[in-house]
Amino acid sequence: MTALPHIQYFLGANAPTGFYSLYDHLLPPEQARAIYILKGGPGCGKSTLMRKVGAWAEEAGLETEYILCSGDPDSLDAVILPQKAVAIVDGTAPHVVEPQYPGAVERYVNMGDCYDKTALWPLRREIMDCMAGYKGCYQRAYRCLGAAAEIVEDQRSALLTDALSQKLAKRARGILTREVPRRKGELPGKVKQRFLGAITHRGPMPLYHTALVQCSRVYVLTDTCALAHELLIHLLAGITANGYDVVACPDPMAPDRLAHLLIPQLDLAFISDSGALPREVKPYRRIRLDTAAEGEILRRSRPRLRFAKKVSAALTEEAVASLAQAKAMHDDLEAIYNPHVDFDLVEHIAREVWGEIQTF
């Protein structure tokens, strides 16, 4: 059997304003056969169940999309099986998911049944102590990210003029003419939102491999001043107008702005690079957005841009340190819970869910 592409995204981001959720883009309930919403606390086997079902789906030759947890990228928040129109999702905070069509489409899976509640009762004080400082670490991380985002916005506004916006819009029209065949009579393409990276306890974590396994032609946008959105928004409009589906990837540091676009139907991607692009990404074409700004403005702003880059990087590092502290606390919490989880029951529930999915 041909190896399937390993597709991973985030649907939640540690953003300057707090946790930012795209979970309403998980799988449209109107198009879904089933959405399994897992409910249960730390260490109860939610991620284990999703990994098992994902592995069985891959063995069965099904396309499998994995949604990573931005708090712990080694853990899963969801698994999506597009060919079955099925998703399994961790529906607990901060990415609370509630049904729109309960019973008909969505169904709850109570993972709390896997806890040995009798054994956990004597440990309640230890559990409460572990949880006490957890939220505080995230709040500090968000404050640091908020300050970093303000500095990046100052950096961006120094270069973004009407003339630059018009220049990038013209560049987008040229790319559309060259790369996007016109399709008459087609319905507009669909837009699916995903984060192609996140700020995690390990630092910024881009998932460039997800783009590479779906698209061999990659436009790399060199962009250290957060200008990519001004080009990508025009590309998104033109590509969908021609009937092609797009994966639109917001910037986790500014979720109202685009950072990347993937168009698997065209074997084409547009990836922003702020200096961390791995060697395996071989640009089909490269666009240097940093040099697109007006020359005089760019020269005048260089000291300001250097300062902004240095300070925003330091603030992001502080945020990452707080996220790492939160992760350590969560690990301690899971270490308390794990010995008192019935993983045989987790396996049983996973097999029940997979068995039902196979009937669809």
N, C-alpha and C positions, 0 to 999 in steps of 0.2 A: 504493500500500500504506500502511495506517495505521502511523504511527510507533510502534514498540514502546517500552514503558517502560524507562528505563535503570536497571537494578537493580544496585547495588553494595553489598557488605558486606566486612567483615574476618572472617577465621577465626582469626587470630592476634592477640594483643595484647601490647604491652610493659606488663607488669603489675608490681605491687610485688614479687612473688616470682620474677620472671624472665619469660621468654617463655611465654605461656599459650596453649595450642592447643585449638581446637575442630575440628580437621581430621577427627576421628572422626565429625563431623556433616556432612561434605562431601556425601555421597550414600550412603545405606545400601547396602552391597554386595549384600545380598539382593534389593534392588529395582532394581539397576543393570543396564543392558545392557552397558556397558563403562566402565571407569575407566582412563584413560591416565596413567601415572605417569612424569613427565619426570625424568630423572637427568642431571646435568651441573653444572659449576661456574659461576663468575661470567661474565656476558657471552656465554654460549654460544647464546643465542637462545630460551630457554624462554618468556620473556614475549612475545617477537615471535611465536612460533608460536601462543600462546594468543590474542593479539590478532587474528591472521589468521583463525583458526578462528571466533572470536567474531564478527568482521565478516561472514564468509561465512554464519554461522548467522542473523544478523540479516537479511541480504539475502534469505535463504530464508524469512523470516517466523517464525523460531523464537524463543521466549522465551529470553533469554540472561542468565545471572546471572554477574557479574564479582566475583571475590574479590581485593581489593587487598592489597598487601604493606604491613604496618605499618612496616617499615623504610624503604620507599620507595613511597608511594602512587601514584606514576606507573608503577609496575611491577605486573604481575599475579602472583598466586600460584595462581589456578585460574580455570577457566571451567566453568560448569555449564549443561547444556542439558536442563532438566526433561522436555520433551516427548519427547526421545530417551532419557531415563534414562542420560545420558552425562555424565561429568566428565573434564576434563583438569587435572592438578594438578602443581605443582612439588613433587616428593617429596624434596627435599634439605633438610638442616638449615637452620634449627632446626625446621621443620615436616616432619619425616621421615614419609613415608607408605609403608607396606609392604603388600603384597597379603594379603588373607585367602583369596581364591579365585584364585590365580595362573593365568593362561591362560584360565580360564573367564570371569572378570569383569575382573580387572585385567591390564594388560599394560604392560611397561616400554618406554619410548622413550629410547634412549641418545643424548642430545644432545651428549655428549662427542665423538662422531664428527665434530662440526662444527668442532672445534679443529684448527688446523695444529700438530701436536705438535712437529714439527721446528723450526718458527719459535719456539715457546714455550720450548723447552729452554734457550736462551741467556739467557732473561729470568727464569729461576727465582729468582735472588737478589732481583731487584726485586719479584717477586711475593711472596716470603716476607716482605720488609720491609714491604710494604703490609698484609699480614695480621697482622703482629705486634701492633699496637696496637688492632686492630679490636674484639676481644672485651673488652678493658679498658674501652673507651668504653661498651659495653652494660652491663657490670657496675656502672660508676659510675651510669649512668642508673637501673638497677634499685634501687640503694641509695637514691637520691634519691626515687624513686617509693615505695619502702617506707616511708621516713620521712614522706612526705606522706600516705600511706594511714593511718598510725598516728594522725596528727593529725586526719584526717577521721573516723576511728573514734571518737576522743575527743569530737569535735564531735557526732557522731550519738548516742553513748551519753548525752550530757548531756540530750538531749530525749526519747529513746525510753523510754517507760514502758509498763507494762501497759495503762494507761488509753488511751494514744495508739494502741497496737496494736489494742485493741478498737474504738476510734473509726474507724480506717482499715478494719478488717474490716467494720464496719457500712456504711461508705461504699461499699465494694466490692460488698456485697450489693445496695445500692440501684442502683448502675450496672448490675449484671448484670440486675436486674429490668427496667430501662428499655431497655437496649441489646442484650441477648442473647436472642433468641427461643428458647423451649424447644423441643427436638426430641426427641420420644419414640422410643425404639427405636434410636437412633443409636449406633454404636460411638464410644468416646471419640476426640476429635480428636488429631491428631498434633502433636508439638512439634518444631520445627526451631530449633536454636540458631545465632545469628549475632551478631557484634558490629556494632552500628550506628555505631560510632566507634572511634577508637584514639588513643593518644598517639604522635605521629609526630615526625619531625625538624622539621616545620613547627609543632608544637604540637598541642593536642587537635584532632582532625579528625572532627567528626560528619558523618554521611551522611544528613541529614534528607530530602534529595530522594528517597531510596529509599523512605521512608515515604510521602511525598506522592504519588508516582506510583502507589502501590498502594492508598492509603486517603485518601479526601477528608474523612472526619470524624476530626478529631484532637483528642483530649483532651490538653491541655498541663498537665503537672504541674510547677508551680513548686517547685523543690527544690534548695536550696543546702546542705542538711544530710544528704543521702543517706538520705532516709526513704522514697523511692518503692517500694522493695522490699516494704515492709510492706503497701502497697495492691496492688501488681502480683501478688504471689504468690497472693492470694485471687482476683483476676480471672483469672489463668491457670488455676487449678483449676476455676472455674465455667465458663469458656468451653470448655475441652476436655471437661468433663463433658457439655456440651450438643452435642458432636460437631463442633465447629469446629476447624480447624487453626490453629496459632499459630506465628508467628516470635517466639521468646523471645530477647531481646537482653540479655546480662549487662552489667554495668558493668565496663569494662576496668580500673578502679582497684580493683575488688572483684568478681572474676568469679564469686563464689559468690552474688552478689546481682543481682537484675534491675534494669535501668534503663529498658527500653522493651518494649512488646508491639505486634506488628502482626498484625491479623486481616483479611487481604484479602477473605475470604469475606463479612465483614460490612461491608467498606469502612470499617474502624474501626482507629484506632491510639491508643496511649497513649505519649506522649513526655515524658521528663523534661527539664526546662529548668533549668540551673544558672546561667543568665544569658547564654548565647551563642546564643539562638534567633534565626535570621534572620527578616527581615521577611516573607518569602514564606510563612512558616508562619502561617496564620490559624486560631486556635483555634476548634474547634467548641464546646468548653467548656474552662474553665480551673479547675484545682483548686490552691489555694495550700497546699501541704503545710507550708511554713515556718510558717504561722500555726495549724496544726492542733495544735501542742503546747500543753500546759497554760500558761496565761498567766503564772502566777507563775514557773514554771520558765524560760520564755522570757525574761522580764525579767531574772531573776537570771543567766542564762547569756549575755546579749548581749556583755559584754566578752570572755568566753572564746571566743565564736563569731567575733567580729571578729578576734581574734588568730589563731585556727585558720585562718580563711580567708586571711589575709595570709601566714602562714608556709607553708601548704600550696601556695599559688600560687607562692611563691618557690622552693620545692623542686621543683615541677613544671617551672618555667622552667629550673632547673639540669639536670634530666633531659633536657629538650628540647635544651639546648645540647650535651649529651653525645651524644644521638642524631644531631644535626646533624654533629658531628665524625665519628661512625661512618659517616654517609652520605657525607661527603667522602672518607673513606678507601676506601669501596666504589666510589665514582666513579673514583678513581685506579686501582683494581684493574681495573675494567671497561675503562678507557681503554687499559690494557696488553693486555688480551685481545681487544678488539673488532677491531683490524686483522687478527687472526689467526683469525677465525671465518669459515667458509664460509657466508654467508647465502643463497646459492643452494641449498645443501643444506638449510638451515633451511626455505626455501620448499618444497622438494621433500617433506620430511618432513611439513610442515603439510598439503600437498595430499593426501598419502597418508592421513593421519589423517582429514581431512575427507571424503575419498572413501569411506573405510570407514564413517564415521558416517552418511553418506547412505543406506547400504544397510540400516540398522537400521529 
